[in-house]
Amino acid sequence: MLFLHPGLSLMKNYHISRHNSFYTVGMSYKKADAEVRGMFNLDVPTIDAIAKAGKKAGIEGLLTISTCNRTELYGFAQHPYQLIKLLCDHTAGSVEKFQDVAYVYKNHEAVSHLFRVGTGLDSQILGDFEIISQIKQGFNRSKKHGMTNPFLERLCNSVIQASKRIKNETKLSTGATSVSFASVKYILNHVDDLAAKNILLFGTGKIGRNTCENLIKHTKNPHITLINRTKEKAEAIAGKFKLQVKDHGELQTEIRKADILVVATGAQLPTISKAMVHNKKPLLILDLSVPKNVSNDVNELENVSLVHLDELSQITDDTLERRKQYIPKANQIIDEVKFEFLKWLETRKFAPVINALKQKLKTMKEEEMDFHAKKLIDFNQEQADLVSERIIQKITKQFANHLKNPEIDTQDSLELIQRVFQLEIKSK
């Protein structure tokens, strides 16, 4: 629970434009299976295209995140449908399919959601912090296209700060528990005589690299072969661990030799089909890709067992159970960092008007001081200046306290103050 200062409003009436609100639209593993998530999965060129289209459509600030277990857009808009349409226009998914599995958060709820996502509390495997790098990359891509603003920058930095504190002050992320480790744990639990098995890893992106490291660390198996479309990437990893690398053209041949096939490619369509698998001996296939990179009909083959990412992520063990006890402390840290963010937000919202009001009052003070200095022979300018400044401070403080009152319409009050005092706001 977030304990707020009584005068601190929860994102109330914060708008870059008069009628815009801050929204999150997205889907995750909680309601969308891998097939549906695959329809809305975004690669880097598509994320860039969404940023450009959002800018053209007048979206004010946009952050896009796409991982194996979620796709989300954060941004300022008049209505969340503007963001939903952006996503659906650039993916294979439809608005109808999106609405079946999606969530929409507004203002404070949207802020809170990003904090939970970035700190591993909303991860498919509790405490998996890999998402924080996706947030950083998403922000940098938005910045590249001119789609960031001080709000998004401060919010992302606050989430990163909360993530670091949770890592340093709790044990929420201790122990090897991630998607890549879950796959290795599954292998350890289901394959006998593992040291003698041939393991083929197809795909050496981030998940593939992490899986490779976990395989070496936990299986002690020297029979690991790597294949990647770009052979140089596979060779860079293989050299580190002294593993064997084969050309992409040898994939089908290597599958026949394998006892275990781990697929971790980033392709948008299946890369392993039923026709490619001709194993006479048992073959365990782990598909760690979203969208799925192994055709479902592979399941029809004898001697083949196919397990997908979502099934692996359901594995729980003592490590996860121990992590759960640190959730309250993690929530406390999030609340503290979020409170500071909201305080900054209030200051930013009121500051231009309060500063303009203070300047207006000082101008009025100077005019009155000049008038009385000319009229009164024994006018004490130093004392009058001191008293006037104290009055100005008290007046501006009264207005600031009024604007922090959650019971009032902040935007209307700001506009009224500007009209009454005929204020010119230089920066918004």
GISULKA-V554511 format. One record per run of one state. SS is the DSSP state (H for helix, E for strand, - for the rest). FROM is the first residue (numbers start at 1). TO is the last residue. If there is no record, write none. Layout:
[[SS;FROM;TO] [SS;FROM;TO]]
This chain:
[[-;1;20] [E;21;28] [-;29;33] [H;34;39] [-;40;43] [H;44;56] [-;57;61] [E;62;67] [-;68;69] [E;70;77] [-;78;79] [H;80;89] [-;90;94] [H;95;101] [-;102;102] [E;103;106] [-;107;107] [H;108;118] [-;119;130] [H;131;144] [-;145;149] [H;150;169] [-;170;178] [H;179;190] [-;191;193] [H;194;196] [-;197;198] [E;199;202] [-;203;205] [H;206;219] [-;220;223] [E;224;227] [-;228;230] [H;231;241] [-;242;243] [E;244;245] [-;246;247] [H;248;257] [-;258;259] [E;260;263] [-;264;271] [E;272;272] [-;273;273] [H;274;276] [-;277;282] [E;283;287] [-;288;293] [E;294;294] [-;295;295] [H;296;300] [-;301;303] [E;304;308] [H;309;312] [-;313;317] [H;318;324] [-;325;326] [H;327;375] [-;376;380] [H;381;403] [-;404;409] [H;410;421] [-;422;428]]
